[in-house]
Amino acid sequence: MSDVEEMKNKAEEAAQQAQQAQQGQGQDQQGQSMKDKAMGKAMDEGKKRMDANGDGNFDDDDVKKMGEDAVNKVKGLFKKD
């Protein structure tokens, strides 16, 4: 009879461990989801800041304008008065 009780206890422990592991995994996924949302929000905010021509999209035209602005700024540094 003690073997049956021992096996029953081991089965209960294994079930509890599996349940705890599943709950921990769910929390990790929720934490990851929140992290992804925060990262996405930060990326959207960064794209808004880099929108140089104000059209609401960050695209190659914005990169071109930022490059031109940088070149003009450097030229201004070397310009003699």
C-alpha positions, 0 to 999 in steps of 0.5 A, spaced: 500 500 500 505 504 501 507 504 494 501 506 491 501 512 496 508 514 494 506 514 487 500 518 488 504 523 492 509 523 486 503 524 481 500 530 485 507 533 485 508 533 478 501 536 476 503 541 481 510 543 478 506 542 471 501 547 473 506 552 476 511 552 470 505 553 465 503 559 470 510 562 470 510 561 462 503 565 462 507 571 466 513 571 461 508 571 455 504 577 458 511 580 460 514 579 453 507 582 450 508 588 454 515 589 453 513 588 445 508 594 446 512 599 449 518 597 444 513 598 438 510 605 442 517 607 442 519 606 435 513 609 433 515 615 437 522 615 434 519 615 427 514 621 428 520 625 430 524 623 424 519 625 419 523 631 416 517 633 411 511 632 416 507 627 411 506 622 417 511 617 414 518 616 415 521 614 408 526 615 404 524 622 402 525 623 410 532 620 410 534 624 404 532 631 407 536 629 413 542 628 409 541 634 406 540 638 412 546 635 415 551 636 409 548 644 410 550 644 417 557 641 416 558 646 410 556 652 415 561 650 420 566 651 414 563 657 411 568 663 412 564 670 414 
